[in-house]
C-alpha cells in the first residue's frame, strides 16, 4: 500500500492525522537533519499500522516535506 505524507518537523507535539484514504499529515518533534525526521516518520507509521519498521519504505521525498511511503502489510 502506498500513502502520501505531509511531514512537519520540529513540532511541539507529535501527531498523525488521516486526511483521506491514502493521505496523512504527520508532525514530528525532531529536526530534518541526517535522516532523523524520516526515521521518526517510519516509527510513527509502524505504530499506526501495526507493522514492523522494516516493512515501511519512503520511496519518494527523502529530502522534502511531501513524501510517498510504501507499507508492506
Phi and psi restraints in degrees (range 20) as a CNS / XPLOR table:
assign (resid 1 and name C) (resid 2 and name N)
       (resid 2 and name CA) (resid 2 and name C) 1.0 -108.3 20.0 2
assign (resid 2 and name N) (resid 2 and name CA)
       (resid 2 and name C) (resid 3 and name N) 1.0 137.7 20.0 2
assign (resid 2 and name C) (resid 3 and name N)
       (resid 3 and name CA) (resid 3 and name C) 1.0 -131.3 20.0 2
assign (resid 3 and name N) (resid 3 and name CA)
       (resid 3 and name C) (resid 4 and name N) 1.0 151.6 20.0 2
assign (resid 3 and name C) (resid 4 and name N)
       (resid 4 and name CA) (resid 4 and name C) 1.0 -100.0 20.0 2
assign (resid 4 and name N) (resid 4 and name CA)
       (resid 4 and name C) (resid 5 and name N) 1.0 144.4 20.0 2
assign (resid 4 and name C) (resid 5 and name N)
       (resid 5 and name CA) (resid 5 and name C) 1.0 -128.8 20.0 2
assign (resid 5 and name N) (resid 5 and name CA)
       (resid 5 and name C) (resid 6 and name N) 1.0 142.7 20.0 2
assign (resid 5 and name C) (resid 6 and name N)
       (resid 6 and name CA) (resid 6 and name C) 1.0 -116.0 20.0 2
assign (resid 6 and name N) (resid 6 and name CA)
       (resid 6 and name C) (resid 7 and name N) 1.0 112.7 20.0 2
assign (resid 6 and name C) (resid 7 and name N)
       (resid 7 and name CA) (resid 7 and name C) 1.0 -106.3 20.0 2
assign (resid 7 and name N) (resid 7 and name CA)
       (resid 7 and name C) (resid 8 and name N) 1.0 132.5 20.0 2
assign (resid 7 and name C) (resid 8 and name N)
       (resid 8 and name CA) (resid 8 and name C) 1.0 -113.3 20.0 2
assign (resid 8 and name N) (resid 8 and name CA)
       (resid 8 and name C) (resid 9 and name N) 1.0 124.9 20.0 2
assign (resid 8 and name C) (resid 9 and name N)
       (resid 9 and name CA) (resid 9 and name C) 1.0 -99.5 20.0 2
assign (resid 9 and name N) (resid 9 and name CA)
       (resid 9 and name C) (resid 10 and name N) 1.0 166.9 20.0 2
assign (resid 9 and name C) (resid 10 and name N)
       (resid 10 and name CA) (resid 10 and name C) 1.0 56.0 20.0 2
assign (resid 10 and name N) (resid 10 and name CA)
       (resid 10 and name C) (resid 11 and name N) 1.0 35.5 20.0 2
assign (resid 10 and name C) (resid 11 and name N)
       (resid 11 and name CA) (resid 11 and name C) 1.0 -78.4 20.0 2
assign (resid 11 and name N) (resid 11 and name CA)
       (resid 11 and name C) (resid 12 and name N) 1.0 151.3 20.0 2
assign (resid 11 and name C) (resid 12 and name N)
       (resid 12 and name CA) (resid 12 and name C) 1.0 -72.2 20.0 2
assign (resid 12 and name N) (resid 12 and name CA)
       (resid 12 and name C) (resid 13 and name N) 1.0 -32.1 20.0 2
assign (resid 12 and name C) (resid 13 and name N)
       (resid 13 and name CA) (resid 13 and name C) 1.0 -133.6 20.0 2
assign (resid 13 and name N) (resid 13 and name CA)
       (resid 13 and name C) (resid 14 and name N) 1.0 130.0 20.0 2
assign (resid 13 and name C) (resid 14 and name N)
       (resid 14 and name CA) (resid 14 and name C) 1.0 -78.5 20.0 2
assign (resid 14 and name N) (resid 14 and name CA)
       (resid 14 and name C) (resid 15 and name N) 1.0 140.8 20.0 2
assign (resid 14 and name C) (resid 15 and name N)
       (resid 15 and name CA) (resid 15 and name C) 1.0 -159.8 20.0 2
assign (resid 15 and name N) (resid 15 and name CA)
       (resid 15 and name C) (resid 16 and name N) 1.0 159.5 20.0 2
assign (resid 15 and name C) (resid 16 and name N)
       (resid 16 and name CA) (resid 16 and name C) 1.0 -131.3 20.0 2
assign (resid 16 and name N) (resid 16 and name CA)
       (resid 16 and name C) (resid 17 and name N) 1.0 134.8 20.0 2
assign (resid 16 and name C) (resid 17 and name N)
       (resid 17 and name CA) (resid 17 and name C) 1.0 -132.0 20.0 2
assign (resid 17 and name N) (resid 17 and name CA)
       (resid 17 and name C) (resid 18 and name N) 1.0 128.2 20.0 2
assign (resid 17 and name C) (resid 18 and name N)
       (resid 18 and name CA) (resid 18 and name C) 1.0 -84.1 20.0 2
assign (resid 18 and name N) (resid 18 and name CA)
       (resid 18 and name C) (resid 19 and name N) 1.0 121.9 20.0 2
assign (resid 18 and name C) (resid 19 and name N)
       (resid 19 and name CA) (resid 19 and name C) 1.0 -93.7 20.0 2
assign (resid 19 and name N) (resid 19 and name CA)
       (resid 19 and name C) (resid 20 and name N) 1.0 -37.9 20.0 2
assign (resid 19 and name C) (resid 20 and name N)
       (resid 20 and name CA) (resid 20 and name C) 1.0 -155.1 20.0 2
assign (resid 20 and name N) (resid 20 and name CA)
       (resid 20 and name C) (resid 21 and name N) 1.0 -170.2 20.0 2
assign (resid 20 and name C) (resid 21 and name N)
       (resid 21 and name CA) (resid 21 and name C) 1.0 -52.0 20.0 2
assign (resid 21 and name N) (resid 21 and name CA)
       (resid 21 and name C) (resid 22 and name N) 1.0 -46.5 20.0 2
assign (resid 21 and name C) (resid 22 and name N)
       (resid 22 and name CA) (resid 22 and name C) 1.0 -125.3 20.0 2
assign (resid 22 and name N) (resid 22 and name CA)
       (resid 22 and name C) (resid 23 and name N) 1.0 34.3 20.0 2
assign (resid 22 and name C) (resid 23 and name N)
       (resid 23 and name CA) (resid 23 and name C) 1.0 -138.0 20.0 2
assign (resid 23 and name N) (resid 23 and name CA)
       (resid 23 and name C) (resid 24 and name N) 1.0 130.5 20.0 2
assign (resid 23 and name C) (resid 24 and name N)
       (resid 24 and name CA) (resid 24 and name C) 1.0 -134.0 20.0 2
assign (resid 24 and name N) (resid 24 and name CA)
       (resid 24 and name C) (resid 25 and name N) 1.0 153.4 20.0 2
assign (resid 24 and name C) (resid 25 and name N)
       (resid 25 and name CA) (resid 25 and name C) 1.0 -115.6 20.0 2
assign (resid 25 and name N) (resid 25 and name CA)
       (resid 25 and name C) (resid 26 and name N) 1.0 126.1 20.0 2
assign (resid 25 and name C) (resid 26 and name N)
       (resid 26 and name CA) (resid 26 and name C) 1.0 -124.8 20.0 2
assign (resid 26 and name N) (resid 26 and name CA)
       (resid 26 and name C) (resid 27 and name N) 1.0 133.8 20.0 2
assign (resid 26 and name C) (resid 27 and name N)
       (resid 27 and name CA) (resid 27 and name C) 1.0 -113.2 20.0 2
assign (resid 27 and name N) (resid 27 and name CA)
       (resid 27 and name C) (resid 28 and name N) 1.0 128.0 20.0 2
assign (resid 27 and name C) (resid 28 and name N)
       (resid 28 and name CA) (resid 28 and name C) 1.0 -123.0 20.0 2
assign (resid 28 and name N) (resid 28 and name CA)
       (resid 28 and name C) (resid 29 and name N) 1.0 150.4 20.0 2
assign (resid 28 and name C) (resid 29 and name N)
       (resid 29 and name CA) (resid 29 and name C) 1.0 -84.0 20.0 2
assign (resid 29 and name N) (resid 29 and name CA)
       (resid 29 and name C) (resid 30 and name N) 1.0 -19.7 20.0 2
assign (resid 29 and name C) (resid 30 and name N)
       (resid 30 and name CA) (resid 30 and name C) 1.0 -81.5 20.0 2
assign (resid 30 and name N) (resid 30 and name CA)
       (resid 30 and name C) (resid 31 and name N) 1.0 156.8 20.0 2
assign (resid 30 and name C) (resid 31 and name N)
       (resid 31 and name CA) (resid 31 and name C) 1.0 -79.7 20.0 2
assign (resid 31 and name N) (resid 31 and name CA)
       (resid 31 and name C) (resid 32 and name N) 1.0 160.1 20.0 2
assign (resid 31 and name C) (resid 32 and name N)
       (resid 32 and name CA) (resid 32 and name C) 1.0 -83.4 20.0 2
assign (resid 32 and name N) (resid 32 and name CA)
       (resid 32 and name C) (resid 33 and name N) 1.0 60.6 20.0 2
assign (resid 32 and name C) (resid 33 and name N)
       (resid 33 and name CA) (resid 33 and name C) 1.0 -122.1 20.0 2
assign (resid 33 and name N) (resid 33 and name CA)
       (resid 33 and name C) (resid 34 and name N) 1.0 132.0 20.0 2
assign (resid 33 and name C) (resid 34 and name N)
       (resid 34 and name CA) (resid 34 and name C) 1.0 53.4 20.0 2
assign (resid 34 and name N) (resid 34 and name CA)
       (resid 34 and name C) (resid 35 and name N) 1.0 34.6 20.0 2
assign (resid 34 and name C) (resid 35 and name N)
       (resid 35 and name CA) (resid 35 and name C) 1.0 77.7 20.0 2
assign (resid 35 and name N) (resid 35 and name CA)
       (resid 35 and name C) (resid 36 and name N) 1.0 7.7 20.0 2
assign (resid 35 and name C) (resid 36 and name N)
       (resid 36 and name CA) (resid 36 and name C) 1.0 -62.1 20.0 2
assign (resid 36 and name N) (resid 36 and name CA)
       (resid 36 and name C) (resid 37 and name N) 1.0 -42.6 20.0 2
assign (resid 36 and name C) (resid 37 and name N)
       (resid 37 and name CA) (resid 37 and name C) 1.0 -67.3 20.0 2
assign (resid 37 and name N) (resid 37 and name CA)
       (resid 37 and name C) (resid 38 and name N) 1.0 -41.9 20.0 2
assign (resid 37 and name C) (resid 38 and name N)
       (resid 38 and name CA) (resid 38 and name C) 1.0 -62.3 20.0 2
assign (resid 38 and name N) (resid 38 and name CA)
       (resid 38 and name C) (resid 39 and name N) 1.0 -40.4 20.0 2
assign (resid 38 and name C) (resid 39 and name N)
       (resid 39 and name CA) (resid 39 and name C) 1.0 -62.6 20.0 2
assign (resid 39 and name N) (resid 39 and name CA)
       (resid 39 and name C) (resid 40 and name N) 1.0 -42.2 20.0 2
assign (resid 39 and name C) (resid 40 and name N)
       (resid 40 and name CA) (resid 40 and name C) 1.0 -68.6 20.0 2
assign (resid 40 and name N) (resid 40 and name CA)
       (resid 40 and name C) (resid 41 and name N) 1.0 -37.2 20.0 2
assign (resid 40 and name C) (resid 41 and name N)
       (resid 41 and name CA) (resid 41 and name C) 1.0 -59.9 20.0 2
assign (resid 41 and name N) (resid 41 and name CA)
       (resid 41 and name C) (resid 42 and name N) 1.0 -44.5 20.0 2
assign (resid 41 and name C) (resid 42 and name N)
       (resid 42 and name CA) (resid 42 and name C) 1.0 -63.1 20.0 2
assign (resid 42 and name N) (resid 42 and name CA)
       (resid 42 and name C) (resid 43 and name N) 1.0 -40.1 20.0 2
assign (resid 42 and name C) (resid 43 and name N)
       (resid 43 and name CA) (resid 43 and name C) 1.0 -62.7 20.0 2
assign (resid 43 and name N) (resid 43 and name CA)
       (resid 43 and name C) (resid 44 and name N) 1.0 -43.0 20.0 2
assign (resid 43 and name C) (resid 44 and name N)
       (resid 44 and name CA) (resid 44 and name C) 1.0 -66.5 20.0 2
assign (resid 44 and name N) (resid 44 and name CA)
       (resid 44 and name C) (resid 45 and name N) 1.0 -42.6 20.0 2
assign (resid 44 and name C) (resid 45 and name N)
       (resid 45 and name CA) (resid 45 and name C) 1.0 -64.6 20.0 2
assign (resid 45 and name N) (resid 45 and name CA)
       (resid 45 and name C) (resid 46 and name N) 1.0 -40.3 20.0 2
assign (resid 45 and name C) (resid 46 and name N)
       (resid 46 and name CA) (resid 46 and name C) 1.0 -60.7 20.0 2
assign (resid 46 and name N) (resid 46 and name CA)
       (resid 46 and name C) (resid 47 and name N) 1.0 -41.6 20.0 2
assign (resid 46 and name C) (resid 47 and name N)
       (resid 47 and name CA) (resid 47 and name C) 1.0 -67.8 20.0 2
assign (resid 47 and name N) (resid 47 and name CA)
       (resid 47 and name C) (resid 48 and name N) 1.0 -42.5 20.0 2
assign (resid 47 and name C) (resid 48 and name N)
       (resid 48 and name CA) (resid 48 and name C) 1.0 -64.4 20.0 2
assign (resid 48 and name N) (resid 48 and name CA)
       (resid 48 and name C) (resid 49 and name N) 1.0 -42.0 20.0 2
assign (resid 48 and name C) (resid 49 and name N)
       (resid 49 and name CA) (resid 49 and name C) 1.0 -96.9 20.0 2
assign (resid 49 and name N) (resid 49 and name CA)
       (resid 49 and name C) (resid 50 and name N) 1.0 -4.1 20.0 2
assign (resid 49 and name C) (resid 50 and name N)
       (resid 50 and name CA) (resid 50 and name C) 1.0 67.8 20.0 2
assign (resid 50 and name N) (resid 50 and name CA)
       (resid 50 and name C) (resid 51 and name N) 1.0 38.6 20.0 2
assign (resid 50 and name C) (resid 51 and name N)
       (resid 51 and name CA) (resid 51 and name C) 1.0 -122.9 20.0 2
assign (resid 51 and name N) (resid 51 and name CA)
       (resid 51 and name C) (resid 52 and name N) 1.0 169.6 20.0 2
assign (resid 51 and name C) (resid 52 and name N)
       (resid 52 and name CA) (resid 52 and name C) 1.0 -75.9 20.0 2
assign (resid 52 and name N) (resid 52 and name CA)
       (resid 52 and name C) (resid 53 and name N) 1.0 152.9 20.0 2
assign (resid 52 and name C) (resid 53 and name N)
       (resid 53 and name CA) (resid 53 and name C) 1.0 -60.3 20.0 2
assign (resid 53 and name N) (resid 53 and name CA)
       (resid 53 and name C) (resid 54 and name N) 1.0 -32.1 20.0 2
assign (resid 53 and name C) (resid 54 and name N)
       (resid 54 and name CA) (resid 54 and name C) 1.0 -67.2 20.0 2
assign (resid 54 and name N) (resid 54 and name CA)
       (resid 54 and name C) (resid 55 and name N) 1.0 -17.6 20.0 2
assign (resid 54 and name C) (resid 55 and name N)
       (resid 55 and name CA) (resid 55 and name C) 1.0 -87.6 20.0 2
assign (resid 55 and name N) (resid 55 and name CA)
       (resid 55 and name C) (resid 56 and name N) 1.0 3.8 20.0 2
assign (resid 55 and name C) (resid 56 and name N)
       (resid 56 and name CA) (resid 56 and name C) 1.0 -118.7 20.0 2
assign (resid 56 and name N) (resid 56 and name CA)
       (resid 56 and name C) (resid 57 and name N) 1.0 133.8 20.0 2
assign (resid 56 and name C) (resid 57 and name N)
       (resid 57 and name CA) (resid 57 and name C) 1.0 -135.2 20.0 2
assign (resid 57 and name N) (resid 57 and name CA)
       (resid 57 and name C) (resid 58 and name N) 1.0 129.7 20.0 2
assign (resid 57 and name C) (resid 58 and name N)
       (resid 58 and name CA) (resid 58 and name C) 1.0 -84.7 20.0 2
assign (resid 58 and name N) (resid 58 and name CA)
       (resid 58 and name C) (resid 59 and name N) 1.0 111.0 20.0 2
assign (resid 58 and name C) (resid 59 and name N)
       (resid 59 and name CA) (resid 59 and name C) 1.0 -93.5 20.0 2
assign (resid 59 and name N) (resid 59 and name CA)
       (resid 59 and name C) (resid 60 and name N) 1.0 -16.2 20.0 2
assign (resid 59 and name C) (resid 60 and name N)
       (resid 60 and name CA) (resid 60 and name C) 1.0 -152.0 20.0 2
assign (resid 60 and name N) (resid 60 and name CA)
       (resid 60 and name C) (resid 61 and name N) 1.0 141.7 20.0 2
assign (resid 60 and name C) (resid 61 and name N)
       (resid 61 and name CA) (resid 61 and name C) 1.0 89.0 20.0 2
assign (resid 61 and name N) (resid 61 and name CA)
       (resid 61 and name C) (resid 62 and name N) 1.0 31.8 20.0 2
assign (resid 61 and name C) (resid 62 and name N)
       (resid 62 and name CA) (resid 62 and name C) 1.0 -58.7 20.0 2
assign (resid 62 and name N) (resid 62 and name CA)
       (resid 62 and name C) (resid 63 and name N) 1.0 -30.8 20.0 2
assign (resid 62 and name C) (resid 63 and name N)
       (resid 63 and name CA) (resid 63 and name C) 1.0 -114.3 20.0 2
assign (resid 63 and name N) (resid 63 and name CA)
       (resid 63 and name C) (resid 64 and name N) 1.0 24.5 20.0 2
assign (resid 63 and name C) (resid 64 and name N)
       (resid 64 and name CA) (resid 64 and name C) 1.0 -131.8 20.0 2
assign (resid 64 and name N) (resid 64 and name CA)
       (resid 64 and name C) (resid 65 and name N) 1.0 157.0 20.0 2
assign (resid 64 and name C) (resid 65 and name N)
       (resid 65 and name CA) (resid 65 and name C) 1.0 -78.5 20.0 2
assign (resid 65 and name N) (resid 65 and name CA)
       (resid 65 and name C) (resid 66 and name N) 1.0 -19.0 20.0 2
assign (resid 65 and name C) (resid 66 and name N)
       (resid 66 and name CA) (resid 66 and name C) 1.0 -96.5 20.0 2
assign (resid 66 and name N) (resid 66 and name CA)
       (resid 66 and name C) (resid 67 and name N) 1.0 120.9 20.0 2
assign (resid 66 and name C) (resid 67 and name N)
       (resid 67 and name CA) (resid 67 and name C) 1.0 -129.6 20.0 2
assign (resid 67 and name N) (resid 67 and name CA)
       (resid 67 and name C) (resid 68 and name N) 1.0 159.6 20.0 2
assign (resid 67 and name C) (resid 68 and name N)
       (resid 68 and name CA) (resid 68 and name C) 1.0 -120.7 20.0 2
assign (resid 68 and name N) (resid 68 and name CA)
       (resid 68 and name C) (resid 69 and name N) 1.0 127.1 20.0 2
assign (resid 68 and name C) (resid 69 and name N)
       (resid 69 and name CA) (resid 69 and name C) 1.0 -119.0 20.0 2
assign (resid 69 and name N) (resid 69 and name CA)
       (resid 69 and name C) (resid 70 and name N) 1.0 145.6 20.0 2
assign (resid 69 and name C) (resid 70 and name N)
       (resid 70 and name CA) (resid 70 and name C) 1.0 -112.2 20.0 2
assign (resid 70 and name N) (resid 70 and name CA)
       (resid 70 and name C) (resid 71 and name N) 1.0 127.5 20.0 2
assign (resid 70 and name C) (resid 71 and name N)
       (resid 71 and name CA) (resid 71 and name C) 1.0 -115.0 20.0 2
assign (resid 71 and name N) (resid 71 and name CA)
       (resid 71 and name C) (resid 72 and name N) 1.0 120.5 20.0 2
assign (resid 71 and name C) (resid 72 and name N)
       (resid 72 and name CA) (resid 72 and name C) 1.0 -89.2 20.0 2
assign (resid 72 and name N) (resid 72 and name CA)
       (resid 72 and name C) (resid 73 and name N) 1.0 95.2 20.0 2
